[in-house]
Amino acid sequence: ALHDAGGRLDLYLVQCLVGVSRKAVKKALDGGQVFVDGRCERRAGMVLKGGEAIVVTVEAPVVKSQPPTLAILYRDRDLFAIDKPAGLPAHPTVAGRANALEMVTALLQSEGHLTPPILLHRLDADTTGVLLFALTPEANRALYRQFVEHTIAKVYLALVAGAPPESFTISNHLKAGVRGRTVIATSGGQPAETVFRTLQTIGNSPLWQRGAGGDLERQQQQIPLDPPLSKGETRASAGFIYSLVEARPKTGRTHQIRAHLAGAGYPLLGDALYGEATPLDRAGPSRHLLHAYRLTFRHPITQEPVTIEAPLPADFILPGLSFSLP
């Protein structure tokens, strides 16, 4: 940098380096990261003569992204539910990264609620939808029992590659695998069960939709639901057909729905961990398309039934989808 004469070196650097603090400049000087006319300069108070060439290496300022706005789906004195957006972890993961638990805690504290909320269940960072918190110890204990006893009804919506059967159930054992995956266990593992229902199937151009009678109705010319594949292709990688599927997990294992669908040959669209590249994946989406659509349970205090629903996010609305939510 070339500059005018008469100023202190440290003040000049603070002025020139937008977003860099005086403390960071001092750290660079002390660390021998400032060079004036090719010579290392550590004196913060050095007076510049004018015309010197200055080279400095400093840590880039950390720009904190604005956390997403929370969409509140339900709240009373005992419970609080949000529509978790994609990309937001449910709980703290990496230091400094926004997460739903800390955001809800900060919101409630700003309203004078001193008892920290308790996260009752988890969603993967890229899974959207209903996320439920307890606001009192009593509510936490009662809802925890319902989760453990599997009396809470959970409904997810998923966009998958391929054309699954109209209804099917997957029941097996799952265990932790490598690279963060959950895999089917041939021995050991934890029991896992998910009930699936296919709501609509879409081909590349023909549109298929299930009618009131439950049969797969033809909208255009006949095409096979499992078209012939080239060598090395699978149902997912061929990219012929996509489906909207309802998933009702009876247990709550890590990545249960994702692992069950992938194991059946119908991975979530956009799922880089379990899926395979499809034409739609290559054009987007930027995340796996799984949405926690509905939670139904007994209120922990009143015992009245409560149903909380989260609207479909924008990236679920694909061309050709025309359905009524379950």
N, C-alpha and C positions, 0 to 999 in steps of 0.2 A: 504494500500500500504506500502511496505517496501522500504527503500531508504538509500542513503549514507548520512553521517554526514556533517554538515557545511553549508548547504544552508538555505535560507529563506523559510519559509512555503509557502508564496504566490507564489514565483517564482517556487518552486517545483511543486505546483499544476498546474500552467500555463503550465509547461513543460509536465506534465503527462496527463493532460486532453486535448486531441486533439480537437481542434475547439472551446475550451472555452476561452474567452478573460480574460485579467487581471481584467477588470471591473466586469465581472461575478464572478470571484473568490473573489474579494473584497466584492461584494454583499453577497456571501455565508458566508464569515467570519463575516461581520457585522450582518447578520441575524441569527447567531448562528447555522449554518448548517455544520460546520467543527468540527470534534472530533478527538483529538489526544490521543491515549491510553485511550479512553473512556471518556475523559473530553472535554467539549466544549472549543474551542480555537478561540478567536476573533482577536488575534494579527497577523497582516500580516507579521511583521518582526521577528516573532519567529524563532530562530535558531534551526534547527533540530540536534539532537545528533546522529541519526542513529538507525535504528531498530524499530522506533515507528510504531504503526499501525494507519493509518489515514483513517477516514471515512468522506466523503464529499457528500453533496447533492447539485447539481447545475441544473439549467434549461438546458435542452438539446439544443444545438445550432440549430437554424433554418436553414435548408438546402433548399435553394431556387431552385426549379426545373427550368430547362431551358424552357422558353416559346417556343411553336412551331414556326417553320419558316412560314412566311406568303407567300402564293402563290398568286401572283397578277394576276387577270384575265383581268382587264381593267384599264387604267388610261389616263387622259388628264388633261388640266388645270382646269377643272370644276368637274370632277368625279374620283372616285377611288373605285375599286371593288376587293375584295379578295375571295378566296375559303376558307371559315371558316372551320377549322378542328373540329372534335368531341371533346367535353370536354372544349372548349374555350368559355367562356361567350362573348356575343356581347358587353356588356357594363360593367362598374364596378359593382361588387356585394360584395364580401368579401374583406376586406382590405388586400393588398399584393398578391391577386390572379391575374394572368395575364388575360387580356381581350382584345378583338379585337380593341376596340376604342383606348385604351391607346397605344397599339402596333403600330397601324397605325399612331397615333399622333407622337410617338417617331420616327418612320421611316421618316415621312415627315419633322419633325423638323431637323433631321440629314442631310436632303437634302436642308435645308434653307427655307422650307415652314413655315412661321411664323403663318399663320392663322390656327387655329385648325380645323380638319375635323369635319363634322357633320354626325352622324349616321342617315341614312334615314329610316331604319326599323330594326326590331329585329328578331333574330333566337334564339330558345332555345339553351342552352349550348351544348346539344348533337346532335342537328340538324346541318348537314354539308351543305356546298354549298355557293351560291352567297350571299355576304353581301355588300351593296352599301353605299358609303359615298359621301357627297357633299363637295367640296373644296372651294366654294365661297358662299356668302349669296344669290346671284342671283340664282345659281344652286339649293340651298336648297329650296328657295321659289317656284321655278318652279316644282321641283320634288315633293315637299310636296303637291302641288295642284293635281298632277297626282295621288298620293297615295290616297288622300282624295276623289277624283272623281272616283277612281277605274278604271282608264284608263291604269294602268300598268298591263301587263299580267304576272302572276306568275305561274310557273310550278314546282311542286314538284314530286318526286318519292318516293314511300313508299313500303316497304315489310311488308305484313300483314298476319295474320293467317286467314285461310279460303279461300273460293272461291267466291268473290263478283260477282254481275252481270257484264255483259260486259260493261255497262255504267249505271251510276245512279247519281242523284243529291240529296244532302241533304240541305234542307233549313229550319231553325228553329231559335230559340232564345237561346243564351248562356249567362250564368252568372257565376260569381266566386262561387266555392263551398268550401268545407273544404279540408284541407291538400294540398292546392295549386292546386286543380283540377278545371277544367272548366266543368260545367254541363249544361244539357239541361234545359231551364227555362220553367216551365209550365205557369208562369206569369212574366211579366217584362223581364229583360235581354235585350241583344242587338241582332239585326238580324244578322244571319250568313249564308252564302251559299257557298258550295263547289261542284264543278262538278268533278266526278270521272270517270276514264276509266281503265278497267282491261287489262293489256298488256300481262300477262302470268300467268298461274296457274300451280303449281307443286304439284303432290302427293308424297307420301312417296317413291314410286318407279316409278309409271307411270309418264310420262312427258306430260303435256298438253300445247299446245301453240296455240294462236289465229292465224289463217291463214289470207291471204290477203282479203278474203271475209268477215272477221269479225266473222266467226263461230268458235266455240271451237272444234278443231280437235283432234281426238284420236291418240295418238302416240303408246300406248300399249293397253292392254285389257281395256274393259269398267269398270269404277268405278264411283259410284255416286258422284256428286259434293258436296252433303251434306250427308255424310255417317251416318249410325245409330250411336247414341251416347249412352254410358252407363249412368246409373243414376247419376245425379249430374254433368255430363260433359256439356260443351258448344262447339260450333264450334271451338272456339279458343283453349280450353284446350285439346280437343281430339287430336290435332296435326296432323291430316291427311294431310291437304292441306295448301299450302302457295301461295301467289300471289304477283306479282309486279303490283302496281297500280299507275297511274298518277293522281295527284290531282291539280285542278285549283281553288284556293280559289278566290271568288268574293269579299269577305270582309276580314278583317285582325284582327280577334279576337284572344285573347290569347289562345294558344293550340287548335285553331279551327280544324285543320286537325286531330289531335290526338283524340279530343273529338268526332268529327263526325264519324270517323272510329270505335272507340270503341263503340259508341252508336248504330252503325249499326251491331255490332257483329263481326267486322273484325279489332281488335286492331293491332297496329304496333308491329312487332316482337321486343322484348327487351324493351318494354315500361312498366317499373315497376309501373308507376303511373296510367295508364289506362288499361293495359293489364293483361292477365292471363298467367301463366307459360305454355309453350309448350315444346315439346322435343327439338326443335331448341333453344329455350331460355335457357334451362338448359345446353346445350353445348356451349353457347354463344348465341347471341351477347352480348357485354358488354354495349350497349346503344340502345336507340330506333332508328330504321332504317328509318329515314326520311331525305331526301336530297333536298335542294333547288337547283333544276337543272337549271332553266332558268328564267331570267328577260328580258322582252321586253318593251321598253318605247320610248318616244320622247326625244331626247337630249334637255336638258333645255335651251341651247343657240342656237344651230344650227337648232333645230326642226327636225333633221334627225332621222330616226328610229335606235335604238340601241338594240342589243340582246347580252346578256352576259350569257354564259353557264359554268357550273362547272362539270368536269368529275366525274363519279361515284367513290366514295371511295372504298377501297379494301374490306371492310366488306360487301359491297352490292353484291359482285360477289360470289353468292352461287352456289353449284353444280346444274346443270340442267337449269340454266338461259341461254337462248339464244334468244336475242331480239334485235331489232333496237330501239334506243332511239327516242322518239317522236320529 
